[in-house]
Amino acid sequence: MNIHEYQGKEILASYGVRVQRGIVANNAVEAVAAAKQLTAETGTGWHVIKAQIHAGGRGKGGGVKLAKNLQQVEELAEQIIGMQLITPQTPPEGKKVNKVLVAEDVYYPGESETSEFYVSVLLNRGTGRNMIMYSTEGGMDIEEVAEHTPHLIFTEEIDPSVGLQGFQARRIAFNLGLSGNAFKEMVKFIDALYNAYIGSDASMFEINPVLKTSDNKILAVDAKVNIDDNALYRQPKYAEMRDIREENPIEVEAKEVGLNYVDLDGTVGCMVNGAGLAMATMDLIKYAGFEPANFLDVGGTADAKRVETAFRIILKDPNVKAILINIFGGIVRCDRVAQGVVDAYKNMGDAIKVPIIVRLQGTNAEIAKELIDNSGMPILSAVQFQEAADQVKAALS
């Protein structure tokens, strides 16, 4: 579950991580009030107006602006709130900005130059250990740094049996070229950041940039946070941070009815039981020369009601030109699934305007094929993978 920058900073601050302070605003009037409050609390004269969407690269898209007075705060908030912000990480049409974060200016002059770093905490799936990835090249796209100057990216793997050790935090500060008070501040920052990552059941904390201020403080200027969906049952206060306006509406609806659905860009809708078979089915569609429109796992109870719900979810995508149902009858019998498909088709009537190809294999597969073939419904049945691929190709040719 992705959360907004201001929510990520709230989590960080609760674990003792120093952050760029800010107040969220839903309109220009609230933005001005937030700016006045920040000035009173922090002494900042300038303010940063930051669009709050679930995507990076906001600055490049015009979603992060500096305001040097209250009039500019109002003007910039009016410009940003309601805009369709397009960044390298949004869909082509962009994402609508519903709120902004009015933040303090932390790039003030002082005894030393400011420096920006990159720090993230995530799981290294290759080793099964948490990992801190960091670089001196903060404020940039880390993908570009990895491609052009990979020697500037460092990693520190954490032994789960002992957790983050003091020498590891000190090594990170040393590799970032820090000394004196900034060195000590970075050690504290890394320790608190890792505690926030573990304590919130996150799958990623990405801070870009981490700033060394002109008076040698270390703080998080941004926060990109992903909370593990599987841990939300024990993190109810973080579950409340979910903003469904930032999510695909079809995926939200599917989740509410207990379907595992991921929207994709193709034209062939998939309805499958089991994640492994779903992946194989998407490969099958690509092998036939087409692209899958979705990943949809109906689970082990593919009855008529569940199949009908899955049909309606798939057909909400206007790009779907055909639907391939691929079910392995292990726990659930194929003939029950076949009857569910036929009943769902009858219930939906003219709502289904695309070809339906059904492949059922496993318990009572032969009976299931007879049910489909004798139903009188325009449903194509298949037994073998290749047969199903050929029928998809024929239906869309």
Secondary structure, 3 states (H helix, E strand, C coil): CEECHHHHHHHHHHCCCCECCEEEECCHHHHHHHHHHHHHHHCCCCEEEEECCCCCCCCCCCCEEEECCHHHHHHHHHHHCCCEECCCCCCCCCEECCCEEEEECCCCCCCCCCEEEEEEEEEECCCCEEEEEEECCCCCCHHHHHHHCHHHEEEEECCCCCCCCHHHHHHHHHHCCCCHHHHHHHHHHHHHHHHHHHHCCEEEEEEEEEEECCCCCEEECCCEEEECHHHHHHCHHHHCCCCHHHCCHHHHHHHHCCCEEEECCCCEEEEECCHHHHHHHHHHHHHCCCCECEEEECCCCCCHHHHHHHHHHHCCCCCCCEEEEEEEECCCCHHHHHHHHHHHHHHHHHHCCCCEEEEEEECCHHHHHHHHHCCCCCEEEECCHHHHHHHHHHHHC
